[in-house]
Amino acid sequence: MHGPHDFLLQHAAVGLTGLAGTAARLPAGACDIRVRNGRIAAIGRLAPEAGERSHDASGCLLAPGWVNTHHHLFQSLLKGIPAGLNAALADWLSAVPVRFRRAFDHEAVFRLAVRVGLSELLLSGCTTVADHQYHYYPDMPFDATAVVFDEAQRLGVRMVVCRGVSTQVRQIDASPSPQIAPESLDLFFRLMAEDAARFDDPSPDAFRRMVVAPTTPNWSVVPGELREMARFARSLGLRMHSHLSETPDYGRHIQAVHGCTPLEFVERHEWVGPDVWYAHLVWMEQSEQRLLAATGTGMAHCPQCNARLGSGTAPVVELLGMGGRVSLGVDGAASNEAADMLSEMHMAFLMHRLRHGPTAIGTDAIVRMASAGGAAVLGLPGIGTLEVGQAADFATYRLDSAAAIGLHDPGTAPVICGRALQTQDVWVAGRQVVDRGSIPGLDRVELAAHAREAVQAMTRLVDAA
């Protein structure tokens, strides 16, 4: 007897594994995958078993489900806001997420934003999302953590909620609305512990994880609280995440106030190690890069956001050369309107070749960053690669997509074609969550209409404030 999600995928033209070296591609003509109980049971040239359901992937590229290690899903309704379109980070923060958070004062618009963001990611083949969800405030009228997990479950996506917190008001938030009021450390610890008890699953291929994630170590919390947060997280077996060194201002502030670099600062407060990863890390001295690599602290590289805000180019090539742990993060759609993993991979490939030359980084290395690299940073060793025993998270892409026609090496398509490559089908734990380019049960026309209405209402509310 076969289960409802047991099947045999056959005839893919090329297969990417997320592994390194010669194992990065499946052998030609041996890209079939047998799925049993949500896991990969066999890979190779496989014949159907009696009664086995088969899926024909002829003319398609096969790849592991992408792992997005840094996002802000609630920002999915904040794309292209004119006041922030040509602003650098500090001014953009004030004009966009800080100003518009007052509009997320009820569950409906927050849930809609999460659904928009997850659907966009899923249609690019992204099967695991780490959402740095920092929209929390005292006496919040809805359960934001539960909403994010609920929407992820509806769409079949693995979700890591990086539970953000600010315990102090930053300068740019000098006149805060109730929706950006800080939380006390005691309140955060209580709510975080409750969320961990409700949702966190330590399994290597968990569908739900919780992470301790202050918004920024240097501005959002009192320095002495960082060590308390680190010890709290580790006492519960939780990982830790935050933003760091996105612009030169981070380094200048830390040097002026604490007399050290940002990485030295977080190291002093126990915020380095293989259970920690940071978004951005654009501005790092060589000593910081060595510290990051030596401690196993991870990077969520966000090239599109960093380019969009003019923040700079993270030292990814240098860090990889030191054996550092690098993953890809899409970041919020408010600072990256192309909020999908194929676009992110394409940008990462171009950005570092622009900086270092045409031999700086290859397409297989970008694939690893977006798959196995992300799984390692998130502590989910059961996902991220196409190997026997791993979770059956993978996607197929049409090699007759306009951008892929004429490719001499179709295996490069997800990286060099970007979002122009058409997603065909996506599976998570053997369950099909994208079928011929559509998400079953999701009316995208209706979703777009609701989003337009929400954007108009949000704009009216914010303009009247």
C-alpha positions in Angstrom: 0.0 0.0 0.0 1.2 3.5 -0.9 0.4 6.5 1.2 -1.3 9.6 -0.3 1.9 11.4 -0.8 4.0 8.5 -2.0 5.1 8.8 -5.7 7.8 8.5 -8.2 9.1 11.6 -10.0 10.6 10.6 -13.4 12.4 11.9 -16.4 13.8 15.2 -15.1 16.3 16.5 -17.6 18.8 17.7 -15.0 19.0 17.5 -11.2 20.7 19.8 -8.7 21.3 18.4 -5.2 22.5 21.3 -3.1 25.7 19.4 -2.4 29.3 20.4 -3.1 31.8 19.3 -5.8 31.0 16.5 -8.2 27.9 15.6 -6.1 26.3 19.0 -7.0 24.4 17.4 -9.9 22.6 14.1 -10.3 24.0 11.8 -13.1 22.4 12.4 -16.5 19.5 10.1 -17.0 19.4 9.2 -13.3 17.3 12.0 -11.8 14.3 10.0 -10.8 13.2 10.3 -7.1 11.0 7.9 -5.1 9.2 9.4 -2.2 7.9 7.4 0.7 6.3 8.9 3.9 7.5 12.4 3.1 11.1 11.4 2.5 13.4 10.6 -0.4 13.6 6.8 -0.5 15.6 6.3 -3.7 17.3 8.4 -6.4 18.5 7.1 -9.8 17.1 5.5 -12.9 14.0 4.0 -11.3 11.1 2.0 -12.7 7.6 2.3 -11.2 6.6 -0.2 -8.7 3.2 -2.0 -8.8 0.5 0.5 -7.9 2.9 3.4 -7.6 1.8 6.8 -8.7 4.2 8.5 -11.0 4.8 12.1 -12.0 6.4 13.0 -15.3 9.0 15.8 -15.1 10.2 15.5 -18.7 11.8 18.7 -19.9 12.2 20.1 -16.4 15.0 20.9 -14.1 14.9 19.4 -10.6 16.2 21.3 -7.5 16.0 21.1 -3.7 13.4 23.4 -2.1 15.1 26.7 -1.4 15.7 27.8 2.2 15.1 31.5 2.9 16.9 32.5 6.1 15.7 36.1 6.6 12.4 37.7 5.7 9.8 40.2 7.1 6.5 38.8 5.9 4.4 41.6 7.2 6.2 44.0 4.8 4.6 42.2 1.8 2.0 45.0 1.5 4.7 47.8 1.7 6.3 47.5 -1.7 7.5 50.5 -3.6 6.4 53.2 -1.1 7.4 56.5 -2.8 8.8 58.1 0.4 11.3 55.3 0.8 12.1 54.4 -2.7 15.3 56.4 -3.0 16.2 56.5 0.7 19.1 54.8 2.5 18.5 52.5 5.4 17.9 55.0 8.3 15.6 57.2 6.4 13.9 54.2 4.8 13.1 52.7 8.2 11.5 55.9 9.3 9.5 56.4 6.1 8.3 52.9 5.6 8.2 50.2 8.3 8.1 52.5 11.3 5.5 54.8 9.7 3.3 52.0 8.4 3.3 49.7 11.4 0.3 51.6 12.7 -1.7 50.1 9.8 -1.1 46.5 11.1 -3.3 47.0 14.2 -5.7 44.1 13.4 -5.3 40.5 12.3 -6.9 40.7 8.9 -4.3 42.9 7.2 -1.4 41.2 9.0 -2.6 37.8 7.9 -3.1 39.0 4.3 0.5 40.4 4.2 1.8 37.0 5.4 -0.2 35.1 2.8 1.0 37.4 0.0 4.7 37.0 1.0 4.5 33.2 1.4 2.8 32.7 -1.9 5.4 34.8 -3.7 8.2 32.7 -2.1 6.5 29.4 -2.7 6.0 30.1 -6.4 9.8 30.5 -6.7 10.3 27.1 -5.2 11.0 28.2 -1.6 9.9 25.6 0.8 11.4 26.8 4.1 11.1 30.4 5.4 12.7 32.1 8.4 10.5 35.1 9.2 12.1 37.8 11.4 8.7 38.8 12.7 9.3 41.9 14.9 5.8 43.3 14.8 4.9 42.8 18.4 3.8 45.4 21.0 2.2 45.3 24.5 -1.5 44.4 24.6 -1.5 43.4 20.9 -5.0 42.4 19.9 -4.1 39.3 17.9 -1.6 36.4 18.1 1.0 37.3 15.4 3.1 34.1 15.9 0.1 31.9 15.6 -1.0 33.7 12.4 2.4 33.2 10.7 2.4 29.5 11.6 -1.2 29.1 10.5 -0.6 30.7 7.1 2.5 28.6 6.6 0.6 25.4 7.4 -2.2 26.4 5.0 0.3 26.7 2.2 2.4 23.7 3.3 5.6 25.7 3.9 8.2 25.0 6.7 8.3 28.0 9.0 10.9 29.4 11.4 9.5 32.3 13.4 12.4 34.5 14.6 10.5 36.3 17.4 11.7 39.9 17.4 11.7 42.3 20.3 12.6 45.9 21.0 13.0 46.9 24.7 13.8 50.5 24.0 12.7 53.2 21.6 15.3 54.1 18.9 15.9 57.7 17.8 14.0 57.3 14.6 11.0 56.1 16.6 10.9 59.2 18.8 7.1 59.6 18.5 6.0 56.0 18.4 2.5 54.8 17.7 1.2 52.1 20.0 2.1 49.5 17.4 5.8 50.2 17.8 5.9 50.6 21.6 8.7 48.5 23.1 8.2 45.4 25.2 9.8 44.8 28.6 12.4 42.1 28.8 10.2 40.2 31.3 7.2 40.3 29.0 9.3 39.1 26.1 10.7 36.2 28.1 7.2 35.2 29.2 5.7 35.3 25.7 8.7 33.7 24.1 8.6 30.8 26.5 4.9 30.4 25.8 5.5 30.4 22.0 8.3 27.9 22.3 6.1 25.6 24.3 3.3 25.9 21.8 5.2 25.7 18.6 8.9 24.8 18.7 9.8 21.4 17.2 13.5 20.3 17.5 13.2 17.7 14.8 15.8 17.9 12.0 13.1 18.6 9.4 10.6 20.5 11.6 7.7 22.4 10.2 7.8 24.8 13.1 10.7 26.4 14.9 11.0 29.4 17.3 14.1 31.6 17.4 15.1 34.5 19.8 15.5 37.5 17.6 15.9 41.1 18.9 15.6 43.5 16.1 19.2 44.8 16.3 21.7 44.1 19.1 23.0 47.7 19.3 19.9 49.9 19.1 16.8 47.9 19.9 17.8 46.4 23.3 19.9 47.6 26.2 23.4 46.0 25.9 23.2 44.1 29.2 20.0 42.4 28.1 21.8 40.6 25.2 23.6 38.2 27.5 20.3 37.5 29.3 18.6 36.8 26.0 21.4 34.5 24.9 21.3 32.4 28.1 17.5 32.4 28.0 17.5 31.1 24.4 20.1 28.4 25.1 18.3 27.2 28.2 15.3 26.5 25.9 17.4 25.0 23.1 16.5 27.9 20.8 18.6 29.5 18.1 19.3 33.2 17.9 19.1 35.7 15.1 19.3 39.5 14.4 20.4 42.2 12.0 24.0 43.3 12.2 26.4 45.6 10.3 24.0 46.5 7.5 25.6 50.0 7.0 28.7 51.7 8.2 26.6 53.4 10.9 26.5 50.1 12.9 30.3 50.0 13.1 30.7 53.7 13.9 28.1 53.6 16.6 29.6 50.5 18.3 33.1 51.8 18.1 32.1 55.2 19.6 30.0 53.8 22.4 31.7 50.5 23.2 35.2 50.8 21.7 35.1 47.7 19.6 33.7 46.3 16.3 30.1 45.0 16.0 31.3 41.3 16.0 33.5 41.9 19.0 30.5 43.5 20.7 28.1 40.6 20.2 30.9 38.1 21.1 31.3 39.9 24.5 27.5 39.3 25.1 27.6 35.6 24.1 25.9 36.2 20.7 28.2 34.1 18.5 28.3 30.4 17.8 26.8 27.8 15.5 23.4 28.5 17.0 23.5 32.2 15.9 23.1 33.8 12.5 22.9 37.5 11.4 21.3 39.2 8.4 23.4 41.4 6.2 26.9 41.7 7.7 27.8 44.0 4.9 30.4 46.0 6.7 33.0 43.7 8.4 36.7 44.1 9.0 38.8 41.1 8.2 39.2 40.3 11.9 35.4 40.1 12.1 35.2 37.8 9.1 37.7 35.5 10.8 35.7 35.6 14.0 32.5 34.8 12.2 34.1 31.8 10.4 35.9 30.5 13.5 32.8 30.5 15.7 30.5 29.0 13.1 28.2 32.0 13.3 26.0 32.2 10.2 25.3 34.9 7.6 21.9 35.5 5.9 23.1 37.2 2.8 20.5 39.6 1.4 22.0 41.0 -1.8 18.8 42.5 -3.4 18.0 44.5 -0.2 21.6 45.6 0.2 21.6 46.8 -3.4 18.2 48.4 -3.3 19.1 50.5 -0.2 22.6 51.2 -1.4 24.0 49.6 1.7 26.9 47.8 0.0 28.1 44.3 -0.8 28.7 41.7 1.9 32.1 39.9 1.9 30.5 36.6 0.9 33.4 35.4 -1.3 35.9 36.1 1.5 33.8 34.4 4.1 33.3 31.3 2.0 37.1 31.2 1.5 37.5 31.0 5.2 35.0 28.2 5.6 32.3 30.5 6.9 28.6 29.6 6.9 26.6 31.6 4.3 22.9 31.3 3.4 20.5 33.5 1.4 17.8 35.7 2.8 15.2 37.5 0.7 14.5 40.2 3.4 11.2 42.1 3.5 9.4 43.2 0.3 9.4 46.8 1.5 13.2 46.9 0.7 13.2 44.2 -1.9 10.2 44.2 -4.2 11.4 41.1 -6.0 10.9 39.1 -2.9 11.5 35.5 -4.1 14.5 33.1 -4.0 15.1 32.9 -7.8 15.6 36.6 -8.0 17.8 36.5 -4.9 20.0 33.8 -6.3 20.4 35.7 -9.6 21.4 38.9 -7.8 23.9 37.1 -5.6 25.6 35.6 -8.6 25.9 38.9 -10.4 26.8 41.1 -7.3 30.0 39.2 -6.4 31.2 38.7 -9.9 30.8 42.5 -10.4 32.9 43.0 -7.3 35.5 40.3 -7.7 35.5 39.3 -11.3 34.0 36.4 -13.4 35.6 33.6 -11.5 34.5 34.8 -8.0 31.6 32.4 -7.5 29.8 29.8 -9.6 26.2 28.8 -10.0 26.6 25.6 -7.9 27.9 27.6 -5.0 24.9 29.9 -5.2 22.6 26.8 -5.2 24.3 25.5 -2.1 23.9 28.8 -0.3 20.2 28.8 -1.1 19.6 25.2 0.0 22.1 23.2 2.1 23.6 26.5 3.4 20.3 27.7 4.6 19.4 24.4 6.2 22.7 24.4 8.1 22.3 28.0 9.4 18.8 27.2 10.6 19.8 23.9 12.2 17.6 21.8 10.0 19.9 19.0 8.7 17.0 16.9 7.4 16.2 19.4 4.6 18.2 21.3 2.0 19.6 18.5 -0.2 18.4 15.8 -2.6 19.7 12.7 -0.8 18.2 9.5 0.3 16.7 9.9 3.7 16.2 13.6 3.4 12.8 15.3 3.5 11.1 15.3 0.1 11.3 19.0 -0.4 12.0 19.8 -4.1 10.8 21.8 -7.1 10.8 21.4 -10.9 11.3 24.2 -13.4 10.3 24.3 -17.0 13.3 24.4 -19.3 11.1 25.7 -22.1 10.7 28.9 -20.1 11.6 31.8 -22.4 14.8 32.6 -20.5 16.0 29.0 -20.5 15.7 28.3 -24.2 19.1 28.0 -25.8 21.0 27.2 -22.5 24.0 25.1 -23.1 24.0 24.0 -19.4 20.4 23.8 -18.2 21.7 23.2 -14.6 22.6 26.8 -14.4 19.1 28.0 -15.1 17.8 28.9 -11.5 20.8 31.1 -11.0 21.5 32.8 -14.4 17.8 33.0 -15.4 16.4 34.1 -12.1 12.6 34.6 -11.8 12.2 34.4 -15.5 12.5 30.7 -15.1 9.0 29.2 -14.7 8.3 27.1 -11.7 6.3 24.0 -12.6 5.7 22.0 -9.4 6.8 22.1 -5.8 6.6 19.5 -3.0 7.2 19.8 0.7 7.5 16.5 2.6 6.1 14.8 -0.5 3.0 16.9 -0.5 2.5 18.9 -3.7 2.1 22.6 -2.9 2.5 24.0 -6.3 0.9 22.4 -9.3 1.8 23.6 -12.8 2.7 27.0 -11.6 -0.4 27.5 -9.3 -0.9 27.0 -5.6 -3.8 24.6 -5.0 -6.7 26.3 -3.2 -5.3 29.9 -3.5 -7.2 32.3 -5.8 -4.4 34.7 -6.8 -6.9 37.1 -8.5 -8.8 37.4 -5.3 -5.6 37.7 -3.3 -4.4 40.6 -5.5 -7.8 42.3 -5.2 -7.7 42.1 -1.4 -4.1 43.4 -1.4 -5.0 46.4 -3.5 -7.9 47.3 -1.1 -5.6 46.9 1.9 -2.8 49.1 0.4 -5.4 51.8 -0.3 -6.8 51.6 3.3 -3.3 51.6 4.8 -2.3 54.6 2.8 -5.3 56.6 3.9 -4.7 55.7 7.6 -1.1 56.6 7.5 -1.7 59.9 5.6 -4.3 60.9 8.2 -2.0 60.2 11.2 
